[in-house]
Amino acid sequence: MTQCPECEATVESRAMVLGEIFPCQDCGTELEVTGSVPFTVQPAPKEAEDWGE
Ligand SMILES: [Zn+2]
């Protein structure tokens, strides 16, 4: 099982694609899908970061 890195709530693996950002159902933290097999997530940046133009 994958857990939310912020609140450790179980994150269900759905049909998600790499890089998809979704909110944790429990704490609302935005999570980014970083892997599909196994399903892994990491906190997504809360603000759009400026990567430089
Ligand atoms: Zn959470």
mmCIF file of the protein (N, C-alpha, C, O) and its ligand, coordinates in Angstrom:
data_MODEL
# 
_entry.id   MODEL 
# 
loop_
_entity.id 
_entity.type 
_entity.pdbx_number_of_molecules 
1 polymer     1 
2 non-polymer 1 
# 
_entity_poly.entity_id                      1 
_entity_poly.type                           'polypeptide(L)' 
_entity_poly.nstd_linkage                   no 
_entity_poly.nstd_monomer                   no 
_entity_poly.pdbx_seq_one_letter_code       MTQCPECEATVESRAMVLGEIFPCQDCGTELEVTGSVPFTVQPAPKEAEDWGE 
_entity_poly.pdbx_seq_one_letter_code_can   MTQCPECEATVESRAMVLGEIFPCQDCGTELEVTGSVPFTVQPAPKEAEDWGE 
_entity_poly.pdbx_strand_id                 A 
# 
loop_
_entity_poly_seq.entity_id 
_entity_poly_seq.num 
_entity_poly_seq.mon_id 
_entity_poly_seq.hetero 
1 1  MET n 
1 2  THR n 
1 3  GLN n 
1 4  CYS n 
1 5  PRO n 
1 6  GLU n 
1 7  CYS n 
1 8  GLU n 
1 9  ALA n 
1 10 THR n 
1 11 VAL n 
1 12 GLU n 
1 13 SER n 
1 14 ARG n 
1 15 ALA n 
1 16 MET n 
1 17 VAL n 
1 18 LEU n 
1 19 GLY n 
1 20 GLU n 
1 21 ILE n 
1 22 PHE n 
1 23 PRO n 
1 24 CYS n 
1 25 GLN n 
1 26 ASP n 
1 27 CYS n 
1 28 GLY n 
1 29 THR n 
1 30 GLU n 
1 31 LEU n 
1 32 GLU n 
1 33 VAL n 
1 34 THR n 
1 35 GLY n 
1 36 SER n 
1 37 VAL n 
1 38 PRO n 
1 39 PHE n 
1 40 THR n 
1 41 VAL n 
1 42 GLN n 
1 43 PRO n 
1 44 ALA n 
1 45 PRO n 
1 46 LYS n 
1 47 GLU n 
1 48 ALA n 
1 49 GLU n 
1 50 ASP n 
1 51 TRP n 
1 52 GLY n 
1 53 GLU n 
# 
loop_
_struct_asym.id 
_struct_asym.entity_id 
A 1 
B 2 
# 
loop_
_chem_comp.id 
_chem_comp.type 
_chem_comp.mon_nstd_flag 
ALA 'L-peptide linking' y 
ARG 'L-peptide linking' y 
ASP 'L-peptide linking' y 
CYS 'L-peptide linking' y 
GLN 'L-peptide linking' y 
GLU 'L-peptide linking' y 
GLY 'peptide linking'   y 
ILE 'L-peptide linking' y 
LEU 'L-peptide linking' y 
LYS 'L-peptide linking' y 
MET 'L-peptide linking' y 
PHE 'L-peptide linking' y 
PRO 'L-peptide linking' y 
SER 'L-peptide linking' y 
THR 'L-peptide linking' y 
TRP 'L-peptide linking' y 
VAL 'L-peptide linking' y 
ZN  non-polymer         . 
# 
_pdbx_entity_nonpoly.entity_id   2 
_pdbx_entity_nonpoly.name        ? 
_pdbx_entity_nonpoly.comp_id     ZN 
# 
_pdbx_nonpoly_scheme.asym_id         B 
_pdbx_nonpoly_scheme.entity_id       2 
_pdbx_nonpoly_scheme.mon_id          ZN 
_pdbx_nonpoly_scheme.ndb_seq_num     1 
_pdbx_nonpoly_scheme.pdb_seq_num     101 
_pdbx_nonpoly_scheme.auth_seq_num    101 
_pdbx_nonpoly_scheme.pdb_mon_id      ZN 
_pdbx_nonpoly_scheme.auth_mon_id     ZN 
_pdbx_nonpoly_scheme.pdb_strand_id   A 
_pdbx_nonpoly_scheme.pdb_ins_code    . 
# 
loop_
_atom_site.group_PDB 
_atom_site.id 
_atom_site.type_symbol 
_atom_site.label_atom_id 
_atom_site.label_alt_id 
_atom_site.label_comp_id 
_atom_site.label_asym_id 
_atom_site.label_entity_id 
_atom_site.label_seq_id 
_atom_site.pdbx_PDB_ins_code 
_atom_site.Cartn_x 
_atom_site.Cartn_y 
_atom_site.Cartn_z 
_atom_site.occupancy 
_atom_site.B_iso_or_equiv 
_atom_site.pdbx_formal_charge 
_atom_site.auth_seq_id 
_atom_site.auth_comp_id 
_atom_site.auth_asym_id 
_atom_site.auth_atom_id 
_atom_site.pdbx_PDB_model_num 
ATOM   1   N  N  . MET A 1 1  ? 0.834  -1.194 0.000   1.00 0.00 ? 1   MET A N  1 
ATOM   2   C  CA . MET A 1 1  ? 0.000  0.000  0.000   1.00 0.00 ? 1   MET A CA 1 
ATOM   3   C  C  . MET A 1 1  ? 0.877  1.255  0.000   1.00 0.00 ? 1   MET A C  1 
ATOM   4   O  O  . MET A 1 1  ? 1.898  1.325  0.684   1.00 0.00 ? 1   MET A O  1 
ATOM   5   N  N  . THR A 1 2  ? 0.460  2.200  -0.758  1.00 0.00 ? 2   THR A N  1 
ATOM   6   C  CA . THR A 1 2  ? 1.155  3.482  -0.752  1.00 0.00 ? 2   THR A CA 1 
ATOM   7   C  C  . THR A 1 2  ? 0.485  4.397  0.261   1.00 0.00 ? 2   THR A C  1 
ATOM   8   O  O  . THR A 1 2  ? -0.739 4.416  0.389   1.00 0.00 ? 2   THR A O  1 
ATOM   9   N  N  . GLN A 1 3  ? 1.297  5.144  0.969   1.00 0.00 ? 3   GLN A N  1 
ATOM   10  C  CA . GLN A 1 3  ? 0.735  6.041  1.961   1.00 0.00 ? 3   GLN A CA 1 
ATOM   11  C  C  . GLN A 1 3  ? 1.062  7.482  1.618   1.00 0.00 ? 3   GLN A C  1 
ATOM   12  O  O  . GLN A 1 3  ? 2.075  7.779  0.985   1.00 0.00 ? 3   GLN A O  1 
ATOM   13  N  N  . CYS A 1 4  ? 0.185  8.360  2.049   1.00 0.00 ? 4   CYS A N  1 
ATOM   14  C  CA . CYS A 1 4  ? 0.427  9.784  1.885   1.00 0.00 ? 4   CYS A CA 1 
ATOM   15  C  C  . CYS A 1 4  ? 1.667  10.154 2.699   1.00 0.00 ? 4   CYS A C  1 
ATOM   16  O  O  . CYS A 1 4  ? 1.735  9.833  3.886   1.00 0.00 ? 4   CYS A O  1 
ATOM   17  N  N  . PRO A 1 5  ? 2.634  10.813 2.095   1.00 0.00 ? 5   PRO A N  1 
ATOM   18  C  CA . PRO A 1 5  ? 3.854  11.174 2.821   1.00 0.00 ? 5   PRO A CA 1 
ATOM   19  C  C  . PRO A 1 5  ? 3.611  12.215 3.905   1.00 0.00 ? 5   PRO A C  1 
ATOM   20  O  O  . PRO A 1 5  ? 4.459  12.424 4.772   1.00 0.00 ? 5   PRO A O  1 
ATOM   21  N  N  . GLU A 1 6  ? 2.473  12.857 3.857   1.00 0.00 ? 6   GLU A N  1 
ATOM   22  C  CA . GLU A 1 6  ? 2.185  13.898 4.839   1.00 0.00 ? 6   GLU A CA 1 
ATOM   23  C  C  . GLU A 1 6  ? 1.426  13.368 6.040   1.00 0.00 ? 6   GLU A C  1 
ATOM   24  O  O  . GLU A 1 6  ? 1.788  13.649 7.182   1.00 0.00 ? 6   GLU A O  1 
ATOM   25  N  N  . CYS A 1 7  ? 0.377  12.605 5.787   1.00 0.00 ? 7   CYS A N  1 
ATOM   26  C  CA . CYS A 1 7  ? -0.476 12.157 6.888   1.00 0.00 ? 7   CYS A CA 1 
ATOM   27  C  C  . CYS A 1 7  ? -0.514 10.640 7.033   1.00 0.00 ? 7   CYS A C  1 
ATOM   28  O  O  . CYS A 1 7  ? -1.162 10.115 7.938   1.00 0.00 ? 7   CYS A O  1 
ATOM   29  N  N  . GLU A 1 8  ? 0.183  9.934  6.139   1.00 0.00 ? 8   GLU A N  1 
ATOM   30  C  CA . GLU A 1 8  ? 0.278  8.484  6.191   1.00 0.00 ? 8   GLU A CA 1 
ATOM   31  C  C  . GLU A 1 8  ? -1.049 7.797  5.932   1.00 0.00 ? 8   GLU A C  1 
ATOM   32  O  O  . GLU A 1 8  ? -1.196 6.612  6.230   1.00 0.00 ? 8   GLU A O  1 
ATOM   33  N  N  . ALA A 1 9  ? -2.008 8.509  5.390   1.00 0.00 ? 9   ALA A N  1 
ATOM   34  C  CA . ALA A 1 9  ? -3.257 7.872  5.011   1.00 0.00 ? 9   ALA A CA 1 
ATOM   35  C  C  . ALA A 1 9  ? -2.994 7.004  3.792   1.00 0.00 ? 9   ALA A C  1 
ATOM   36  O  O  . ALA A 1 9  ? -2.121 7.302  2.976   1.00 0.00 ? 9   ALA A O  1 
ATOM   37  N  N  . THR A 1 10 ? -3.748 5.946  3.681   1.00 0.00 ? 10  THR A N  1 
ATOM   38  C  CA . THR A 1 10 ? -3.570 5.065  2.541   1.00 0.00 ? 10  THR A CA 1 
ATOM   39  C  C  . THR A 1 10 ? -4.019 5.752  1.259   1.00 0.00 ? 10  THR A C  1 
ATOM   40  O  O  . THR A 1 10 ? -5.121 6.293  1.175   1.00 0.00 ? 10  THR A O  1 
ATOM   41  N  N  . VAL A 1 11 ? -3.155 5.717  0.281   1.00 0.00 ? 11  VAL A N  1 
ATOM   42  C  CA . VAL A 1 11 ? -3.489 6.297  -1.016  1.00 0.00 ? 11  VAL A CA 1 
ATOM   43  C  C  . VAL A 1 11 ? -3.802 5.157  -1.973  1.00 0.00 ? 11  VAL A C  1 
ATOM   44  O  O  . VAL A 1 11 ? -2.966 4.289  -2.226  1.00 0.00 ? 11  VAL A O  1 
ATOM   45  N  N  . GLU A 1 12 ? -4.989 5.174  -2.487  1.00 0.00 ? 12  GLU A N  1 
ATOM   46  C  CA . GLU A 1 12 ? -5.382 4.113  -3.396  1.00 0.00 ? 12  GLU A CA 1 
ATOM   47  C  C  . GLU A 1 12 ? -4.768 4.323  -4.773  1.00 0.00 ? 12  GLU A C  1 
ATOM   48  O  O  . GLU A 1 12 ? -4.734 5.429  -5.311  1.00 0.00 ? 12  GLU A O  1 
ATOM   49  N  N  . SER A 1 13 ? -4.290 3.224  -5.310  1.00 0.00 ? 13  SER A N  1 
ATOM   50  C  CA . SER A 1 13 ? -3.718 3.301  -6.644  1.00 0.00 ? 13  SER A CA 1 
ATOM   51  C  C  . SER A 1 13 ? -4.835 3.195  -7.669  1.00 0.00 ? 13  SER A C  1 
ATOM   52  O  O  . SER A 1 13 ? -5.543 2.191  -7.756  1.00 0.00 ? 13  SER A O  1 
ATOM   53  N  N  . ARG A 1 14 ? -4.966 4.243  -8.426  1.00 0.00 ? 14  ARG A N  1 
ATOM   54  C  CA . ARG A 1 14 ? -5.988 4.237  -9.468  1.00 0.00 ? 14  ARG A CA 1 
ATOM   55  C  C  . ARG A 1 14 ? -5.291 4.243  -10.815 1.00 0.00 ? 14  ARG A C  1 
ATOM   56  O  O  . ARG A 1 14 ? -4.079 4.045  -10.908 1.00 0.00 ? 14  ARG A O  1 
ATOM   57  N  N  . ALA A 1 15 ? -6.051 4.465  -11.820 1.00 0.00 ? 15  ALA A N  1 
ATOM   58  C  CA . ALA A 1 15 ? -5.465 4.549  -13.147 1.00 0.00 ? 15  ALA A CA 1 
ATOM   59  C  C  . ALA A 1 15 ? -4.832 5.919  -13.310 1.00 0.00 ? 15  ALA A C  1 
ATOM   60  O  O  . ALA A 1 15 ? -5.399 6.821  -13.927 1.00 0.00 ? 15  ALA A O  1 
ATOM   61  N  N  . MET A 1 16 ? -3.658 6.048  -12.749 1.00 0.00 ? 16  MET A N  1 
ATOM   62  C  CA . MET A 1 16 ? -2.985 7.333  -12.808 1.00 0.00 ? 16  MET A CA 1 
ATOM   63  C  C  . MET A 1 16 ? -1.738 7.228  -13.667 1.00 0.00 ? 16  MET A C  1 
ATOM   64  O  O  . MET A 1 16 ? -1.151 6.160  -13.841 1.00 0.00 ? 16  MET A O  1 
ATOM   65  N  N  . VAL A 1 17 ? -1.369 8.353  -14.182 1.00 0.00 ? 17  VAL A N  1 
ATOM   66  C  CA . VAL A 1 17 ? -0.183 8.388  -15.011 1.00 0.00 ? 17  VAL A CA 1 
ATOM   67  C  C  . VAL A 1 17 ? 0.934  9.120  -14.275 1.00 0.00 ? 17  VAL A C  1 
ATOM   68  O  O  . VAL A 1 17 ? 0.679  9.921  -13.375 1.00 0.00 ? 17  VAL A O  1 
ATOM   69  N  N  . LEU A 1 18 ? 2.147  8.842  -14.658 1.00 0.00 ? 18  LEU A N  1 
ATOM   70  C  CA . LEU A 1 18 ? 3.274  9.494  -14.030 1.00 0.00 ? 18  LEU A CA 1 
ATOM   71  C  C  . LEU A 1 18 ? 3.154  11.003 -14.163 1.00 0.00 ? 18  LEU A C  1 
ATOM   72  O  O  . LEU A 1 18 ? 2.822  11.524 -15.228 1.00 0.00 ? 18  LEU A O  1 
ATOM   73  N  N  . GLY A 1 19 ? 3.428  11.691 -13.067 1.00 0.00 ? 19  GLY A N  1 
ATOM   74  C  CA . GLY A 1 19 ? 3.393  13.141 -13.099 1.00 0.00 ? 19  GLY A CA 1 
ATOM   75  C  C  . GLY A 1 19 ? 2.041  13.720 -12.774 1.00 0.00 ? 19  GLY A C  1 
ATOM   76  O  O  . GLY A 1 19 ? 1.898  14.935 -12.639 1.00 0.00 ? 19  GLY A O  1 
ATOM   77  N  N  . GLU A 1 20 ? 1.028  12.849 -12.645 1.00 0.00 ? 20  GLU A N  1 
ATOM   78  C  CA . GLU A 1 20 ? -0.306 13.352 -12.329 1.00 0.00 ? 20  GLU A CA 1 
ATOM   79  C  C  . GLU A 1 20 ? -0.331 13.850 -10.887 1.00 0.00 ? 20  GLU A C  1 
ATOM   80  O  O  . GLU A 1 20 ? 0.245  13.234 -9.990  1.00 0.00 ? 20  GLU A O  1 
ATOM   81  N  N  . ILE A 1 21 ? -0.996 14.954 -10.687 1.00 0.00 ? 21  ILE A N  1 
ATOM   82  C  CA . ILE A 1 21 ? -1.090 15.539 -9.349  1.00 0.00 ? 21  ILE A CA 1 
ATOM   83  C  C  . ILE A 1 21 ? -2.532 15.450 -8.876  1.00 0.00 ? 21  ILE A C  1 
ATOM   84  O  O  . ILE A 1 21 ? -3.469 15.823 -9.581  1.00 0.00 ? 21  ILE A O  1 
ATOM   85  N  N  . PHE A 1 22 ? -2.677 14.944 -7.657  1.00 0.00 ? 22  PHE A N  1 
ATOM   86  C  CA . PHE A 1 22 ? -4.020 14.795 -7.096  1.00 0.00 ? 22  PHE A CA 1 
ATOM   87  C  C  . PHE A 1 22 ? -3.947 15.097 -5.607  1.00 0.00 ? 22  PHE A C  1 
ATOM   88  O  O  . PHE A 1 22 ? -2.888 14.946 -4.999  1.00 0.00 ? 22  PHE A O  1 
ATOM   89  N  N  . PRO A 1 23 ? -5.057 15.523 -5.010  1.00 0.00 ? 23  PRO A N  1 
ATOM   90  C  CA . PRO A 1 23 ? -5.066 15.825 -3.585  1.00 0.00 ? 23  PRO A CA 1 
ATOM   91  C  C  . PRO A 1 23 ? -5.303 14.576 -2.741  1.00 0.00 ? 23  PRO A C  1 
ATOM   92  O  O  . PRO A 1 23 ? -6.093 13.704 -3.102  1.00 0.00 ? 23  PRO A O  1 
ATOM   93  N  N  . CYS A 1 24 ? -4.604 14.508 -1.615  1.00 0.00 ? 24  CYS A N  1 
ATOM   94  C  CA . CYS A 1 24 ? -4.842 13.434 -0.662  1.00 0.00 ? 24  CYS A CA 1 
ATOM   95  C  C  . CYS A 1 24 ? -6.272 13.581 -0.146  1.00 0.00 ? 24  CYS A C  1 
ATOM   96  O  O  . CYS A 1 24 ? -6.719 14.678 0.188   1.00 0.00 ? 24  CYS A O  1 
ATOM   97  N  N  . GLN A 1 25 ? -6.969 12.465 -0.090  1.00 0.00 ? 25  GLN A N  1 
ATOM   98  C  CA . GLN A 1 25 ? -8.359 12.530 0.359   1.00 0.00 ? 25  GLN A CA 1 
ATOM   99  C  C  . GLN A 1 25 ? -8.455 12.882 1.842   1.00 0.00 ? 25  GLN A C  1 
ATOM   100 O  O  . GLN A 1 25 ? -9.484 13.373 2.308   1.00 0.00 ? 25  GLN A O  1 
ATOM   101 N  N  . ASP A 1 26 ? -7.386 12.628 2.567   1.00 0.00 ? 26  ASP A N  1 
ATOM   102 C  CA . ASP A 1 26 ? -7.430 12.825 4.006   1.00 0.00 ? 26  ASP A CA 1 
ATOM   103 C  C  . ASP A 1 26 ? -6.967 14.215 4.429   1.00 0.00 ? 26  ASP A C  1 
ATOM   104 O  O  . ASP A 1 26 ? -7.646 14.887 5.205   1.00 0.00 ? 26  ASP A O  1 
ATOM   105 N  N  . CYS A 1 27 ? -5.821 14.644 3.926   1.00 0.00 ? 27  CYS A N  1 
ATOM   106 C  CA . CYS A 1 27 ? -5.263 15.919 4.375   1.00 0.00 ? 27  CYS A CA 1 
ATOM   107 C  C  . CYS A 1 27 ? -5.276 16.988 3.299   1.00 0.00 ? 27  CYS A C  1 
ATOM   108 O  O  . CYS A 1 27 ? -5.028 18.162 3.576   1.00 0.00 ? 27  CYS A O  1 
ATOM   109 N  N  . GLY A 1 28 ? -5.563 16.585 2.087   1.00 0.00 ? 28  GLY A N  1 
ATOM   110 C  CA . GLY A 1 28 ? -5.674 17.572 1.027   1.00 0.00 ? 28  GLY A CA 1 
ATOM   111 C  C  . GLY A 1 28 ? -4.347 17.965 0.404   1.00 0.00 ? 28  GLY A C  1 
ATOM   112 O  O  . GLY A 1 28 ? -4.302 18.782 -0.516  1.00 0.00 ? 28  GLY A O  1 
ATOM   113 N  N  . THR A 1 29 ? -3.266 17.384 0.906   1.00 0.00 ? 29  THR A N  1 
ATOM   114 C  CA . THR A 1 29 ? -1.968 17.690 0.317   1.00 0.00 ? 29  THR A CA 1 
ATOM   115 C  C  . THR A 1 29 ? -1.935 17.223 -1.133  1.00 0.00 ? 29  THR A C  1 
ATOM   116 O  O  . THR A 1 29 ? -2.369 16.116 -1.451  1.00 0.00 ? 29  THR A O  1 
ATOM   117 N  N  . GLU A 1 30 ? -1.432 18.052 -1.979  1.00 0.00 ? 30  GLU A N  1 
ATOM   118 C  CA . GLU A 1 30 ? -1.334 17.637 -3.372  1.00 0.00 ? 30  GLU A CA 1 
ATOM   119 C  C  . GLU A 1 30 ? -0.160 16.692 -3.536  1.00 0.00 ? 30  GLU A C  1 
ATOM   120 O  O  . GLU A 1 30 ? 0.962  16.978 -3.119  1.00 0.00 ? 30  GLU A O  1 
ATOM   121 N  N  . LEU A 1 31 ? -0.451 15.561 -4.155  1.00 0.00 ? 31  LEU A N  1 
ATOM   122 C  CA . LEU A 1 31 ? 0.562  14.524 -4.337  1.00 0.00 ? 31  LEU A CA 1 
ATOM   123 C  C  . LEU A 1 31 ? 0.823  14.316 -5.819  1.00 0.00 ? 31  LEU A C  1 
ATOM   124 O  O  . LEU A 1 31 ? -0.084 14.396 -6.648  1.00 0.00 ? 31  LEU A O  1 
ATOM   125 N  N  . GLU A 1 32 ? 2.065  14.052 -6.126  1.00 0.00 ? 32  GLU A N  1 
ATOM   126 C  CA . GLU A 1 32 ? 2.419  13.791 -7.508  1.00 0.00 ? 32  GLU A CA 1 
ATOM   127 C  C  . GLU A 1 32 ? 2.772  12.326 -7.662  1.00 0.00 ? 32  GLU A C  1 
ATOM   128 O  O  . GLU A 1 32 ? 3.520  11.772 -6.856  1.00 0.00 ? 32  GLU A O  1 
ATOM   129 N  N  . VAL A 1 33 ? 2.238  11.703 -8.686  1.00 0.00 ? 33  VAL A N  1 
ATOM   130 C  CA . VAL A 1 33 ? 2.546  10.301 -8.954  1.00 0.00 ? 33  VAL A CA 1 
ATOM   131 C  C  . VAL A 1 33 ? 3.963  10.211 -9.502  1.00 0.00 ? 33  VAL A C  1 
ATOM   132 O  O  . VAL A 1 33 ? 4.280  10.782 -10.546 1.00 0.00 ? 33  VAL A O  1 
ATOM   133 N  N  . THR A 1 34 ? 4.808  9.483  -8.778  1.00 0.00 ? 34  THR A N  1 
ATOM   134 C  CA . THR A 1 34 ? 6.206  9.367  -9.197  1.00 0.00 ? 34  THR A CA 1 
ATOM   135 C  C  . THR A 1 34 ? 6.542  7.970  -9.691  1.00 0.00 ? 34  THR A C  1 
ATOM   136 O  O  . THR A 1 34 ? 7.640  7.727  -10.192 1.00 0.00 ? 34  THR A O  1 
ATOM   137 N  N  . GLY A 1 35 ? 5.594  7.054  -9.546  1.00 0.00 ? 35  GLY A N  1 
ATOM   138 C  CA . GLY A 1 35 ? 5.841  5.701  -10.023 1.00 0.00 ? 35  GLY A CA 1 
ATOM   139 C  C  . GLY A 1 35 ? 4.541  4.947  -10.139 1.00 0.00 ? 35  GLY A C  1 
ATOM   140 O  O  . GLY A 1 35 ? 3.608  5.194  -9.375  1.00 0.00 ? 35  GLY A O  1 
ATOM   141 N  N  . SER A 1 36 ? 4.466  4.037  -11.077 1.00 0.00 ? 36  SER A N  1 
ATOM   142 C  CA . SER A 1 36 ? 3.235  3.281  -11.264 1.00 0.00 ? 36  SER A CA 1 
ATOM   143 C  C  . SER A 1 36 ? 3.386  1.854  -10.752 1.00 0.00 ? 36  SER A C  1 
ATOM   144 O  O  . SER A 1 36 ? 2.443  1.299  -10.188 1.00 0.00 ? 36  SER A O  1 
ATOM   145 N  N  . VAL A 1 37 ? 4.549  1.259  -10.937 1.00 0.00 ? 37  VAL A N  1 
ATOM   146 C  CA . VAL A 1 37 ? 4.804  -0.102 -10.444 1.00 0.00 ? 37  VAL A CA 1 
ATOM   147 C  C  . VAL A 1 37 ? 6.165  -0.127 -9.772  1.00 0.00 ? 37  VAL A C  1 
ATOM   148 O  O  . VAL A 1 37 ? 7.176  -0.210 -10.470 1.00 0.00 ? 37  VAL A O  1 
ATOM   149 N  N  . PRO A 1 38 ? 6.240  -0.059 -8.433  1.00 0.00 ? 38  PRO A N  1 
ATOM   150 C  CA . PRO A 1 38 ? 5.072  0.105  -7.571  1.00 0.00 ? 38  PRO A CA 1 
ATOM   151 C  C  . PRO A 1 38 ? 4.553  1.533  -7.600  1.00 0.00 ? 38  PRO A C  1 
ATOM   152 O  O  . PRO A 1 38 ? 5.243  2.466  -8.010  1.00 0.00 ? 38  PRO A O  1 
ATOM   153 N  N  . PHE A 1 39 ? 3.318  1.665  -7.152  1.00 0.00 ? 39  PHE A N  1 
ATOM   154 C  CA . PHE A 1 39 ? 2.685  2.968  -7.126  1.00 0.00 ? 39  PHE A CA 1 
ATOM   155 C  C  . PHE A 1 39 ? 3.305  3.816  -6.023  1.00 0.00 ? 39  PHE A C  1 
ATOM   156 O  O  . PHE A 1 39 ? 3.236  3.460  -4.847  1.00 0.00 ? 39  PHE A O  1 
ATOM   157 N  N  . THR A 1 40 ? 3.900  4.920  -6.399  1.00 0.00 ? 40  THR A N  1 
ATOM   158 C  CA . THR A 1 40 ? 4.523  5.790  -5.411  1.00 0.00 ? 40  THR A CA 1 
ATOM   159 C  C  . THR A 1 40 ? 4.115  7.235  -5.651  1.00 0.00 ? 40  THR A C  1 
ATOM   160 O  O  . THR A 1 40 ? 3.810  7.641  -6.772  1.00 0.00 ? 40  THR A O  1 
ATOM   161 N  N  . VAL A 1 41 ? 4.120  7.989  -4.575  1.00 0.00 ? 41  VAL A N  1 
ATOM   162 C  CA . VAL A 1 41 ? 3.758  9.402  -4.681  1.00 0.00 ? 41  VAL A CA 1 
ATOM   163 C  C  . VAL A 1 41 ? 4.718  10.234 -3.852  1.00 0.00 ? 41  VAL A C  1 
ATOM   164 O  O  . VAL A 1 41 ? 5.402  9.718  -2.968  1.00 0.00 ? 41  VAL A O  1 
ATOM   165 N  N  . GLN A 1 42 ? 4.761  11.499 -4.139  1.00 0.00 ? 42  GLN A N  1 
ATOM   166 C  CA . GLN A 1 42 ? 5.526  12.432 -3.318  1.00 0.00 ? 42  GLN A CA 1 
ATOM   167 C  C  . GLN A 1 42 ? 4.761  13.742 -3.309  1.00 0.00 ? 42  GLN A C  1 
ATOM   168 O  O  . GLN A 1 42 ? 3.968  14.009 -4.212  1.00 0.00 ? 42  GLN A O  1 
ATOM   169 N  N  . PRO A 1 43 ? 4.996  14.566 -2.286  1.00 0.00 ? 43  PRO A N  1 
ATOM   170 C  CA . PRO A 1 43 ? 4.279  15.845 -2.227  1.00 0.00 ? 43  PRO A CA 1 
ATOM   171 C  C  . PRO A 1 43 ? 4.588  16.687 -3.451  1.00 0.00 ? 43  PRO A C  1 
ATOM   172 O  O  . PRO A 1 43 ? 5.740  16.806 -3.867  1.00 0.00 ? 43  PRO A O  1 
ATOM   173 N  N  . ALA A 1 44 ? 3.559  17.258 -4.011  1.00 0.00 ? 44  ALA A N  1 
ATOM   174 C  CA . ALA A 1 44 ? 3.752  18.141 -5.151  1.00 0.00 ? 44  ALA A CA 1 
ATOM   175 C  C  . ALA A 1 44 ? 3.988  19.550 -4.635  1.00 0.00 ? 44  ALA A C  1 
ATOM   176 O  O  . ALA A 1 44 ? 3.482  19.916 -3.575  1.00 0.00 ? 44  ALA A O  1 
ATOM   177 N  N  . PRO A 1 45 ? 4.740  20.329 -5.365  1.00 0.00 ? 45  PRO A N  1 
ATOM   178 C  CA . PRO A 1 45 ? 4.953  21.718 -4.949  1.00 0.00 ? 45  PRO A CA 1 
ATOM   179 C  C  . PRO A 1 45 ? 3.621  22.432 -4.812  1.00 0.00 ? 45  PRO A C  1 
ATOM   180 O  O  . PRO A 1 45 ? 2.766  22.328 -5.691  1.00 0.00 ? 45  PRO A O  1 
ATOM   181 N  N  . LYS A 1 46 ? 3.439  23.159 -3.714  1.00 0.00 ? 46  LYS A N  1 
ATOM   182 C  CA . LYS A 1 46 ? 2.165  23.842 -3.501  1.00 0.00 ? 46  LYS A CA 1 
ATOM   183 C  C  . LYS A 1 46 ? 2.003  25.020 -4.452  1.00 0.00 ? 46  LYS A C  1 
ATOM   184 O  O  . LYS A 1 46 ? 0.891  25.393 -4.824  1.00 0.00 ? 46  LYS A O  1 
ATOM   185 N  N  . GLU A 1 47 ? 3.120  25.585 -4.829  1.00 0.00 ? 47  GLU A N  1 
ATOM   186 C  CA . GLU A 1 47 ? 3.064  26.710 -5.742  1.00 0.00 ? 47  GLU A CA 1 
ATOM   187 C  C  . GLU A 1 47 ? 3.839  26.355 -7.003  1.00 0.00 ? 47  GLU A C  1 
ATOM   188 O  O  . GLU A 1 47 ? 4.821  25.613 -6.971  1.00 0.00 ? 47  GLU A O  1 
ATOM   189 N  N  . ALA A 1 48 ? 3.382  26.891 -8.073  1.00 0.00 ? 48  ALA A N  1 
ATOM   190 C  CA . ALA A 1 48 ? 4.080  26.668 -9.325  1.00 0.00 ? 48  ALA A CA 1 
ATOM   191 C  C  . ALA A 1 48 ? 5.451  27.323 -9.245  1.00 0.00 ? 48  ALA A C  1 
ATOM   192 O  O  . ALA A 1 48 ? 5.583  28.543 -9.143  1.00 0.00 ? 48  ALA A O  1 
ATOM   193 N  N  . GLU A 1 49 ? 6.452  26.477 -9.293  1.00 0.00 ? 49  GLU A N  1 
ATOM   194 C  CA . GLU A 1 49 ? 7.793  27.017 -9.166  1.00 0.00 ? 49  GLU A CA 1 
ATOM   195 C  C  . GLU A 1 49 ? 8.296  27.532 -10.505 1.00 0.00 ? 49  GLU A C  1 
ATOM   196 O  O  . GLU A 1 49 ? 7.986  27.008 -11.575 1.00 0.00 ? 49  GLU A O  1 
ATOM   197 N  N  . ASP A 1 50 ? 9.067  28.557 -10.387 1.00 0.00 ? 50  ASP A N  1 
ATOM   198 C  CA . ASP A 1 50 ? 9.639  29.135 -11.597 1.00 0.00 ? 50  ASP A CA 1 
ATOM   199 C  C  . ASP A 1 50 ? 10.931 28.408 -11.913 1.00 0.00 ? 50  ASP A C  1 
ATOM   200 O  O  . ASP A 1 50 ? 11.933 28.568 -11.216 1.00 0.00 ? 50  ASP A O  1 
ATOM   201 N  N  . TRP A 1 51 ? 10.902 27.623 -12.947 1.00 0.00 ? 51  TRP A N  1 
ATOM   202 C  CA . TRP A 1 51 ? 12.073 26.824 -13.304 1.00 0.00 ? 51  TRP A CA 1 
ATOM   203 C  C  . TRP A 1 51 ? 13.046 27.621 -14.175 1.00 0.00 ? 51  TRP A C  1 
ATOM   204 O  O  . TRP A 1 51 ? 14.060 27.101 -14.639 1.00 0.00 ? 51  TRP A O  1 
ATOM   205 N  N  . GLY A 1 52 ? 12.718 28.863 -14.378 1.00 0.00 ? 52  GLY A N  1 
ATOM   206 C  CA . GLY A 1 52 ? 13.588 29.662 -15.233 1.00 0.00 ? 52  GLY A CA 1 
ATOM   207 C  C  . GLY A 1 52 ? 13.032 29.685 -16.637 1.00 0.00 ? 52  GLY A C  1 
ATOM   208 O  O  . GLY A 1 52 ? 12.458 28.704 -17.111 1.00 0.00 ? 52  GLY A O  1 
ATOM   209 N  N  . GLU A 1 53 ? 13.200 30.763 -17.269 1.00 0.00 ? 53  GLU A N  1 
ATOM   210 C  CA . GLU A 1 53 ? 12.634 30.871 -18.611 1.00 0.00 ? 53  GLU A CA 1 
ATOM   211 C  C  . GLU A 1 53 ? 13.636 30.481 -19.689 1.00 0.00 ? 53  GLU A C  1 
ATOM   212 O  O  . GLU A 1 53 ? 13.311 30.519 -20.875 1.00 0.00 ? 53  GLU A O  1 
HETATM 213 ZN ZN . ZN  B 2 .  ? -2.544 13.026 3.354   1.00 0.00 2 101 ZN  A ZN 1 
# 
